[in-house]
Amino acid sequence: MKRLILVFLMLGCKSFLNLKVPPITITNAQTAAEKQMVGEDRELEKEGWMIASIQSSSNGQSNREKLASEDSDPEIKAHRIRLNYLLPELKKYKMHGIVGETPLGFVKINPLATGLPAYSRYEIPANKKRVEDVIVFLNESRKIIWEKEVSNQKKKGKKEDELLKYKQSLIDEYYKSVSVGEFFETNTGRWEKFQ
């Protein structure tokens, strides 16, 4: 009797719910929905389902996204852990336009932020202090990682001009990571929104 009731319930629920699962596609790039979540895209996929992990779905890793476990230097490892920990908070501040990237590879407070809708929540002293602290921590870790990585390359026998190019490539990774809708400082000191 219990089996008969269970079969009727299952058949009844199937016709009642009529749930259609879209085909699953695994890609090496972010979907529009994932881009929406991180503020890179404003359009959502229609009738799409999204299953995502905490890790990026991108195939390659840039130096700034490298996992701390891949570093043999304990100081670099500690600073990568710090950067990875602060990354979601940084992304939120960038999406709100409060901070932006500079050509020197550092994060700064956006001077144009006062005219943005989200600015009022960062006028609260505790929130303002947190943004300032995050900027200090991020910039400190970035600088230490660059210096240590350049020092490691120097120990491997790289020449001075090669070291300068290597350091600039590390700095450029951050500056080139600006997403649509985020602010950045130009080489001339002007602030612009990336379109």
N, C-alpha and C positions, 0 to 999 in steps of 0.2 A: 504494500500500500504506500509506504514512504517513497519508494522508487517511482511509483506512478505519479504521485504528487510532485516530486522533484522534476520529472520529465515535463509535466504540464506547466510548471512554473518556468522552467528554462525555455520552453517553446513560447510561452506567453510573454516572457521578458524580452525574448529576441525580437518578436514582432512589435512589442511596445516601444523598445528603445530605438531599433533600426539605426544603429550606430555604424557609420561608414568611416573607416580609418583610411586616410590618404596614403598613397605609396610613400615609402621611406627612401630618401636619397641621402647618401653620405657624401659630403663634399669636403674639399680642402680649404674652402673659403667660408666666410660667414654668410648666413642667410640674411635676407632683408630684415627678418624679425630680430635676429641677433644684433644686427647693426642698429636697429631701433632701440634695443635695450641699452646699448652702450652709447647711444647718442650720435651715431655716425650716419644714420639714415632716418628719414621721417616717414617713410611709407612702410606699412605692414603688409605681409603677404595675405591675400584673401583666401579664406578657407584653408589655411595652412596650420599644421600642427608643428610644434617645435620641441625637440628634446635636445638639451644641451648639457654639456658638462662644465665644470668649473674651469677646466683647462681650455685654452684657445683651440679652435679647430684648425688653425693655420698649420701648414706643413712645416715651415721653417721657423727658426727662432732667431730673433735679433739678439744682440749682445745684452740689451736691457731686459729682455724677457728670459734670459738664461736662468735655469733653475739653480738655486744656491747649492744644491747637492753636486753640481758639476764643477764647482770651484775647489781647487786644492788649497788655496790661500784662505786661512780662517777669517781674516779681516774682510776680504772681499765677500766671502760667503755670508758673514754677518750683515754686511751692508746690502747685499742682494735680498736677504730675507726681509730687511727693513723696507726696501723699495717695493717688494712684492706685497708686503702687508699694507703699505700706504697707497698702493695703486688704485684700488676702488674709490678711496676717498678723494684722491687727486682727480680721477675721472669725473666724479660728481662735481667738484669745484670747477673743472674745466667746462662741463656741460652747462653750468649755471653762469659761466662767463666771469667768474671771480678771479681766476688765475689763468695764466697762459705761459707758453714756452718762449724763451728768448734765443737769439742766435748763439749765445754763449753756452747753451745747453742747460740753463737753469730755469727754474720756475719763478715767476714774479706775480705780484698782485696786479691785476689789470686796471689801469687808471680809468678805463671807460666803464667799469663795472657799476659805478654809482647810478647810471641811467638804466640799468637792466632790472627787469621785474623781480628777480630772485635776490637782489642786493639787500633788501630790507631784513631778511633773515640773518644776514651776515653782519648787520649792525649791532646785534646783541653781543655784548663784550665777550662772553664765553665762546661763542661761535667764531668771532673775529680772532680771538687768541688761538683757537684751534687751527684755523687756516694758517696763521702766521707760524705756528709751531710745525705744522706739516711742511710748509715751504722750507723752513730751516733744516728739518730732518732730511727731506728729499735732496736738497742742494748739497748738504754735507756728504751724504752717502754717494751721490753721483760723483762729486769731486774726488773723494777718496778712492772710488773704484777706478776712475780715469788715471789718477796718479799711480796707483798700484799696478794697473795693467800696463801702463807705459813703462814703469820701472821694470816689470817682468820682461817686456820686449827688449829693453835696453840690456838686461842681463843676457839675453839671447844673441846679442851682438848687432842689433839694428842700429843704423846710422841716425844721426840727429834729424835729417830731413824726413826719413821714414817714420821716426817717432812722432814728429809733428803731424804728419799726414794721418798716422794711426789715431792719435789723440783727437784730431779733428773729425775723423770718421765716427768715433765714439760719441762725440758731442752732437754731430749731425743726426745721429739716430733719434735723439730726443726731439730735436727741432723739426725733423721731417715726420714725426709721429702725430702731428696735429691733425685732428679729424674735422670733418665738416661741422660747422657751428661753433668751433672753439676759437679762442683768440690767441694771437701770437704777436710778438714784437718783431718788426722788420729790422733790417740792417741799419736803417736810418733812424731808428728809435720810435717810429710810429706804430700804433697798435691797430690791428685789423682783425676782422672775423673771417675765418677760412670758409670760402664758399664752394 
